[in-house]
Amino acid sequence: MFNVDGYKIDMHRGDTGAITIRATGYAFGPNDRALFTVRNQQGTIVKQGVYAMENNAFVVPFLNAETDYLDRGTYEWDVRYIVNPIFDSDNNIIDGDAVSTPKDPMELNLRRTVGQI
């Protein structure tokens, strides 16, 4: 199961799916980026990706290997938009002309499974 209800993601461990996120209020250019991050309750990043936007939207895939090893429970996620990002030597975004976080952290509920793939 992979279900998105508004901004809440509900899924079973190891299941696959994708969420399309659309930005509003600004016309992002080809060099701008979105940073999608999921953290556990201890604050450890368990999933993170930098995405280019097309028509002010981007798609975040969830693969089996990304959640199959995680404990069931509630995680939090957010998106940060970076205009003209500046990258370090490891290709991590460290700054930009503008950085915007449009919403407080949202919920990802990871349900348990019996079988393991």
C-alpha positions in Angstrom: 0.0 0.0 0.0 1.2 3.5 -0.8 -1.4 6.2 -0.1 -1.1 10.0 -0.1 -3.9 11.9 1.5 -3.2 15.6 1.2 0.2 15.9 2.7 0.1 12.6 4.7 1.9 9.6 3.3 0.8 6.2 4.5 2.6 3.1 3.4 3.8 -0.4 4.3 7.5 -1.0 4.8 9.1 -1.9 1.5 6.2 -1.0 -0.6 6.8 1.1 -3.7 5.1 4.2 -5.0 5.6 7.8 -5.9 4.4 11.2 -4.8 4.1 14.2 -7.2 4.7 17.5 -5.4 3.6 20.8 -7.1 5.0 24.1 -6.0 2.9 27.3 -6.2 3.5 31.0 -5.8 6.8 31.1 -7.8 7.9 30.1 -11.3 10.9 27.9 -10.7 13.6 27.9 -13.4 15.7 25.0 -14.9 18.5 25.5 -12.4 16.3 25.6 -9.2 15.9 22.6 -7.1 13.7 20.9 -4.5 15.2 19.1 -1.5 12.9 16.3 -0.2 13.8 14.9 3.2 12.4 12.2 5.5 13.6 11.9 9.1 12.8 9.4 11.9 11.8 10.4 15.4 15.4 10.6 16.5 16.1 13.2 13.7 18.1 10.9 11.5 17.7 11.3 7.8 16.3 8.1 6.3 15.6 9.4 2.8 16.7 12.5 1.0 16.9 13.6 -2.6 17.5 16.7 -4.7 15.1 17.2 -7.6 14.8 19.4 -10.7 11.4 20.7 -11.3 9.4 20.5 -14.5 6.4 22.8 -14.8 6.8 23.6 -11.0 6.5 19.9 -10.0 8.7 16.9 -9.2 8.2 13.3 -8.5 9.7 11.5 -5.5 9.8 7.7 -6.0 9.8 5.3 -3.0 11.7 2.1 -3.7 11.5 -1.2 -1.7 15.1 -0.9 -0.5 14.5 2.6 0.9 11.9 1.6 3.5 12.2 -2.2 3.8 14.7 -1.9 6.6 13.0 0.8 8.6 11.0 0.4 11.8 7.3 0.9 11.6 6.1 4.2 13.1 5.7 7.9 12.3 8.3 9.8 10.3 8.3 13.4 9.2 9.1 14.9 5.8 9.4 18.3 4.2 10.3 20.0 1.0 12.7 23.0 0.7 12.9 25.0 -2.5 16.3 26.5 -3.5 16.6 29.2 -6.2 20.0 29.1 -8.0 21.5 26.5 -5.5 25.2 26.6 -4.6 26.7 23.1 -4.3 29.8 21.9 -2.4 32.4 19.6 -3.8 30.3 16.6 -2.9 27.3 18.0 -4.8 25.4 18.8 -1.7 23.3 22.1 -1.7 24.8 24.5 0.8 23.1 27.7 -0.1 21.2 29.5 -2.8 19.8 32.9 -3.8 16.6 32.0 -2.0 15.6 29.1 0.2 11.9 28.5 1.1 10.2 25.9 3.2 6.5 26.3 2.4 5.1 24.0 5.1 5.9 22.6 8.6 7.1 19.0 8.6 4.4 16.6 7.4 3.7 13.0 8.4 4.8 9.7 6.8 3.2 6.7 8.6 5.2 3.5 7.9 3.2 0.4 8.7 4.6 -3.0 9.7 4.7 -6.0 7.4 4.9 -9.7 8.2 6.7 -10.8 5.0 10.2 -9.5 4.1 11.3 -8.8 0.5 
